């Protein structure tokens, strides 16, 4: 009798609460549950859940400096919901050089906010329901790395990763005083001054696969010191050691000095050899380019022009850092070694007479 009386009280309480209690706010989770009484009067949990999925149709993207890139990201539910879901989309970025992952853009519906150096250069495409692709404009050299697309629905979130890399050229760079004079901070500054950035291990490895062969060790963006060998030989780790990218043990960044591997990509202008009736010293070379409406070219710009536009000239010319170099795409007699590349005469005294390479910005491409 007591058991029957308790059952009746529980039944009445359930009816009262279901009619008079305020409705619980709809959950934003990917899974939904509801309480109900079945025909036998037993209280049960009924699962009516949906699963959130996030994926990218293109897990890696290749572009160039100054260009645009679209990083694919799409989300959907299974089963398909009867009405659109409100979600928050966040893109974050881990630089290729390593470090902390930082926010790029956060969007909720049509509202969004971009962060840091990405402000004004990024947006979500949103061409169709579930489209969360990130559009990057006017790419910088340092935009390479891992981008994470995260979709948040209440307490549930799913993400996918897209890697961005730039086409470009890696080149070794030395201090004007010679071999192994650059600290890690000095290496970063040296590359920046030559319109480039410190290369990543991925970029150096790609250059090695393309045949780069350099026996001097140089800094990379992650603080390691490495060098690419495509032809094994005794002074470069030993003739019996297989070709590859050789690596020094991880070093303290500040007391050690090496060369550096820099990376440059497509230019927003053009490099050219200035036609002149006479050779000139370094000061005169600077003035000559200025009088032609340009500036004296930097090392990274000369390498980029050689790589992307096939700049070919068998005439040595001054560059902004005080070095003298010339680009060769078709090796021939009297123009240096038998491989294509940018030849260097080092850093001659500034009063010596040479030609000059100038760089003129293309304002229509900026």
C-alpha positions as CSV (number, residue, x, y, z in Angstrom):
1,X,0.0,0.0,0.0
2,X,2.8,2.4,0.9
3,X,4.6,1.6,-2.3
4,X,1.5,2.3,-4.4
5,X,1.0,5.7,-2.6
6,X,4.7,6.7,-3.3
7,X,4.2,5.8,-7.0
8,X,1.1,8.0,-7.2
9,X,2.9,10.9,-5.6
10,X,5.9,10.6,-8.0
11,X,3.5,10.5,-11.0
12,X,1.7,13.7,-9.8
13,X,5.0,15.5,-9.2
14,X,6.2,14.7,-12.7
15,X,3.0,16.0,-14.3
16,X,3.2,19.2,-12.2
17,X,6.8,19.8,-13.0
18,X,6.3,19.2,-16.7
19,X,3.4,21.7,-16.9
20,X,4.6,24.4,-14.6
21,X,8.4,24.3,-14.5
22,X,10.1,26.8,-16.8
23,X,11.4,25.2,-20.0
24,X,15.1,24.6,-20.0
25,X,17.0,26.6,-22.6
26,X,17.9,24.7,-25.7
27,X,21.4,23.2,-25.4
28,X,24.0,24.1,-28.1
29,X,25.8,20.8,-27.6
30,X,26.1,18.3,-30.5
31,X,24.0,15.8,-28.5
32,X,20.5,16.2,-27.2
33,X,18.5,14.2,-24.6
34,X,14.9,14.5,-23.5
35,X,13.0,13.1,-20.5
36,X,9.7,11.4,-21.1
37,X,7.3,8.7,-19.7
38,X,6.8,5.7,-21.9
39,X,3.6,3.8,-22.1
40,X,4.5,1.6,-19.1
41,X,5.0,4.7,-17.0
42,X,8.8,4.2,-16.7
43,X,11.0,7.4,-16.8
44,X,13.6,7.0,-19.6
45,X,16.3,9.0,-21.4
46,X,15.8,9.3,-25.1
47,X,18.8,10.0,-27.3
48,X,18.1,12.3,-30.3
49,X,21.7,13.4,-30.9
50,X,23.7,14.9,-33.8
51,X,27.4,14.6,-34.5
52,X,29.5,17.6,-35.6
53,X,32.1,17.0,-38.2
54,X,34.9,19.3,-39.5
55,X,37.2,18.6,-42.4
56,X,39.4,20.2,-45.0
57,X,39.4,19.2,-48.7
58,X,42.9,20.6,-49.1
59,X,45.2,19.9,-46.1
60,X,48.1,21.8,-47.6
61,X,48.2,25.0,-49.7
62,X,51.1,26.5,-51.7
63,X,51.1,30.2,-52.6
64,X,53.6,33.1,-53.1
65,X,54.4,36.3,-51.3
66,X,51.9,39.0,-52.1
67,X,49.4,36.5,-53.4
68,X,46.2,35.2,-51.9
69,X,45.4,31.8,-50.4
70,X,42.1,30.0,-49.4
71,X,42.4,27.5,-46.6
72,X,39.5,25.0,-46.9
73,X,37.3,24.2,-43.9
74,X,33.8,22.7,-43.9
75,X,31.6,21.6,-41.1
76,X,28.4,19.5,-41.1
77,X,26.1,17.4,-38.9
78,X,24.9,13.9,-39.1
79,X,22.0,13.6,-39.1
80,X,21.2,16.9,-40.8
81,X,19.4,19.3,-38.3
82,X,15.9,20.5,-39.0
83,X,17.1,24.2,-38.6
84,X,20.4,26.0,-38.9
85,X,22.8,25.8,-35.9
86,X,24.6,28.8,-34.5
87,X,28.3,28.0,-34.2
88,X,31.5,29.9,-33.5
89,X,34.4,29.5,-36.0
90,X,38.0,30.2,-34.9
91,X,41.1,30.0,-37.0
92,X,44.5,29.9,-35.2
93,X,48.0,29.8,-36.5
94,X,51.2,28.1,-35.4
95,X,54.2,29.7,-37.2
96,X,56.5,27.4,-39.2
97,X,59.3,28.6,-37.0
98,X,57.5,27.3,-33.9
99,X,56.3,29.2,-30.9
100,X,52.9,29.8,-29.5
101,X,49.6,29.2,-31.4
102,X,47.8,32.6,-31.8
103,X,44.3,33.5,-33.0
104,X,43.8,34.7,-36.6
105,X,40.1,35.3,-36.7
106,X,37.0,34.4,-34.7
107,X,33.5,34.6,-36.2
108,X,30.0,34.1,-34.9
109,X,27.4,34.3,-37.7
110,X,28.2,37.4,-39.7
111,X,30.2,39.0,-36.9
112,X,33.9,38.5,-36.8
113,X,37.2,39.8,-35.4
114,X,40.7,39.4,-36.7
115,X,43.9,39.7,-34.7
116,X,47.5,40.9,-34.8
117,X,49.2,41.2,-38.2
118,X,46.2,39.4,-39.8
119,X,43.9,42.4,-39.3
120,X,42.5,43.6,-42.6
121,X,44.0,40.6,-44.5
122,X,41.7,37.8,-43.6
123,X,38.0,36.9,-43.8
124,X,35.8,33.8,-43.8
125,X,34.4,32.8,-47.2
126,X,31.0,31.5,-46.1
127,X,29.8,30.7,-49.7
128,X,27.4,28.0,-48.5
129,X,26.1,26.5,-45.3
130,X,29.0,25.0,-43.4
131,X,31.6,26.9,-45.3
132,X,34.3,28.1,-42.9
133,X,37.2,28.6,-45.4
134,X,39.8,31.2,-44.5
135,X,40.8,33.7,-47.2
136,X,44.2,35.2,-46.7
137,X,45.2,38.3,-48.8
138,X,48.6,39.8,-49.5
139,X,50.6,37.0,-48.0
140,X,53.8,37.8,-46.0
141,X,56.9,35.7,-46.0
142,X,56.2,34.8,-42.3
143,X,52.6,33.7,-42.9
144,X,53.8,30.1,-43.4
145,X,52.8,27.5,-40.8
146,X,50.0,25.4,-39.5
147,X,46.5,26.9,-39.5
148,X,43.7,25.2,-37.3
149,X,40.0,25.6,-38.1
150,X,37.9,25.0,-35.0
151,X,34.1,24.9,-35.0
152,X,32.4,25.3,-31.6
153,X,28.8,24.3,-31.0
154,X,28.0,24.8,-27.3
155,X,30.2,22.4,-25.4
156,X,31.2,20.4,-28.5
157,X,34.1,21.4,-30.8
158,X,35.9,19.8,-33.7
159,X,38.9,21.0,-35.7
160,X,41.0,20.4,-38.7
161,X,44.5,21.5,-39.7
162,X,45.7,23.1,-43.0
163,X,49.4,23.8,-43.7
164,X,50.4,26.9,-45.7
165,X,53.7,27.1,-47.5
166,X,55.2,29.6,-50.0
167,X,57.0,29.0,-53.2
168,X,60.4,30.7,-53.0
169,X,64.1,30.4,-52.9
170,X,66.5,29.6,-50.1
171,X,70.0,31.1,-50.2
172,X,73.0,31.1,-47.8
173,X,74.1,34.4,-46.4
174,X,77.3,35.5,-44.7
175,X,78.3,38.6,-42.7
176,X,80.5,41.0,-44.6
177,X,83.3,40.1,-42.3
178,X,83.2,36.5,-43.5
179,X,82.2,33.0,-42.3
180,X,80.4,32.4,-39.0
181,X,79.9,35.9,-37.7
182,X,76.1,35.9,-37.2
183,X,74.3,35.3,-33.9
184,X,70.8,34.0,-34.1
185,X,69.4,37.6,-33.6
186,X,71.9,38.9,-36.1
187,X,70.9,36.2,-38.6
188,X,67.2,37.3,-38.3
189,X,68.2,40.9,-38.9
190,X,70.5,40.1,-41.8
191,X,67.7,38.2,-43.6
192,X,65.2,41.0,-43.0
193,X,67.6,43.6,-44.4
194,X,67.9,41.5,-47.6
195,X,64.1,41.4,-48.1
196,X,63.8,37.9,-46.9
197,X,63.2,35.9,-43.7
198,X,65.2,33.1,-42.0
199,X,64.3,29.8,-43.7
200,X,62.5,27.0,-42.1
201,X,63.7,23.4,-42.1
202,X,60.9,22.5,-44.5
203,X,62.1,25.2,-46.9
204,X,65.8,24.1,-46.6
205,X,64.8,20.5,-47.1
206,X,62.9,21.4,-50.3
207,X,66.0,23.3,-51.6
208,X,68.2,20.3,-50.8
209,X,65.8,18.0,-52.8
210,X,66.2,20.5,-55.7
211,X,70.0,20.1,-55.5
212,X,71.3,22.7,-53.0
213,X,74.8,21.8,-51.9
214,X,76.4,24.0,-49.2
215,X,79.0,23.1,-46.7
216,X,78.7,26.1,-44.3
217,X,76.4,25.7,-41.4
218,X,73.6,28.3,-41.0
219,X,70.8,29.3,-38.7
220,X,67.2,28.2,-39.4
221,X,64.0,29.8,-38.1
222,X,63.6,27.4,-35.2
223,X,67.0,28.2,-33.8
224,X,68.7,25.0,-35.1
225,X,71.9,25.1,-37.2
226,X,72.0,22.9,-40.3
227,X,73.4,22.6,-43.8
228,X,72.4,20.8,-47.0
229,X,74.8,18.3,-48.7
230,X,73.8,16.7,-52.0
231,X,77.4,15.5,-52.8
232,X,79.1,13.9,-49.8
233,X,82.8,14.8,-49.4
234,X,85.4,14.7,-46.6
235,X,85.3,18.3,-45.4
236,X,81.5,18.3,-45.1
237,X,80.8,15.5,-42.6
238,X,82.7,12.8,-44.4
239,X,82.6,11.1,-47.8
240,X,80.9,8.0,-46.4
241,X,78.0,9.9,-44.9
242,X,74.9,9.8,-47.1
243,X,73.7,13.1,-48.7
244,X,71.1,15.0,-46.7
245,X,70.5,17.9,-44.5
246,X,73.1,17.8,-41.7
247,X,72.3,19.1,-38.3
248,X,74.3,20.4,-35.4
249,X,73.2,19.6,-31.8
250,X,70.7,22.1,-30.5
251,X,72.6,25.1,-29.3
252,X,72.1,28.1,-27.0
253,X,70.8,30.8,-29.3
254,X,73.0,33.7,-28.1
255,X,76.7,32.9,-27.7
256,X,77.1,30.9,-31.0
257,X,77.8,32.4,-34.4
258,X,77.2,30.9,-37.8
259,X,76.0,31.8,-41.2
260,X,72.2,31.9,-42.0
261,X,69.9,30.4,-44.6
262,X,67.4,33.1,-45.8
263,X,64.2,32.6,-47.7
264,X,62.6,34.9,-50.3
265,X,59.5,34.6,-52.5
266,X,57.9,36.4,-55.4
267,X,58.6,40.1,-55.7
268,X,56.2,43.0,-56.0
269,X,58.5,44.7,-58.5
270,X,61.4,43.9,-60.8
271,X,65.2,43.7,-60.6
272,X,67.3,44.8,-63.5
273,X,70.9,45.5,-64.4
274,X,71.3,49.3,-64.9
275,X,72.8,50.1,-68.3
276,X,75.6,52.6,-67.8
277,X,78.5,53.9,-69.9
278,X,80.8,53.4,-67.0
279,X,81.4,51.3,-63.8
280,X,80.9,52.9,-60.4
281,X,81.7,52.6,-56.8
282,X,79.2,51.6,-54.1
283,X,78.1,55.2,-53.4
284,X,77.7,56.0,-57.0
285,X,75.7,52.8,-57.5
286,X,73.2,53.9,-54.9
287,X,72.8,57.3,-56.6
288,X,72.5,55.8,-60.1
289,X,69.5,53.6,-59.1
290,X,67.8,56.5,-57.3
291,X,68.2,58.7,-60.4
292,X,66.5,55.9,-62.4
293,X,63.5,56.0,-60.1
294,X,64.5,52.8,-58.3
295,X,66.7,51.6,-55.4
296,X,69.7,49.4,-55.3
297,X,68.6,45.8,-55.2
298,X,68.9,43.6,-52.1
299,X,70.3,40.0,-52.1
300,X,66.9,38.4,-51.6
301,X,65.5,40.4,-54.5
302,X,68.2,39.3,-56.8
303,X,67.7,35.6,-55.8
304,X,63.9,36.0,-56.3
305,X,64.3,37.5,-59.7
306,X,66.7,34.7,-60.7
307,X,64.3,32.1,-59.4
308,X,60.9,33.4,-60.6
309,X,61.7,35.6,-63.7
310,X,64.8,33.8,-64.9
311,X,67.0,37.0,-64.6
312,X,70.2,36.3,-66.5
313,X,73.2,38.6,-66.6
314,X,76.9,37.7,-66.8
315,X,77.9,41.1,-65.4
316,X,78.8,41.6,-61.8
317,X,76.9,44.4,-60.0
318,X,76.7,46.0,-56.6
319,X,73.9,45.2,-54.2
320,X,72.6,47.1,-51.2
321,X,74.6,45.1,-48.6
322,X,77.9,46.0,-50.4
323,X,78.3,42.6,-52.0
324,X,78.9,42.1,-55.8
325,X,76.9,39.3,-57.5
326,X,75.3,38.3,-60.8
327,X,72.6,35.8,-61.7
328,X,73.1,32.9,-64.2
329,X,70.3,30.6,-65.5
330,X,72.2,29.3,-68.5
331,X,75.8,28.3,-67.4
332,X,78.5,28.9,-70.0
333,X,82.2,29.6,-70.3
334,X,83.4,32.8,-68.7
335,X,80.3,33.0,-66.4
336,X,81.4,30.9,-63.5
337,X,80.6,27.3,-62.5
338,X,78.6,24.8,-64.6
339,X,75.5,25.0,-62.4
340,X,72.8,27.8,-62.5
341,X,72.9,30.1,-59.6
342,X,73.7,33.6,-58.2
343,X,77.5,34.1,-58.3
344,X,79.2,36.1,-55.6
345,X,82.4,38.1,-55.5
346,X,82.0,38.7,-51.8
347,X,82.3,42.2,-50.3
348,X,85.0,44.1,-52.2
349,X,86.2,47.5,-51.0
350,X,83.4,50.1,-51.7
351,X,85.7,52.2,-53.9
352,X,86.0,49.4,-56.4
353,X,84.2,49.9,-59.7
354,X,81.4,47.6,-60.8
355,X,77.9,47.7,-62.4
356,X,74.8,47.8,-60.3
357,X,71.5,45.9,-60.0
358,X,68.4,48.0,-59.2
359,X,64.9,47.2,-57.9
360,X,61.8,49.1,-59.0
361,X,58.5,48.6,-57.2
362,X,55.5,47.8,-59.3
363,X,52.8,50.0,-57.7
364,X,50.0,48.2,-59.6
365,X,50.8,45.0,-57.7
366,X,51.0,46.4,-54.2
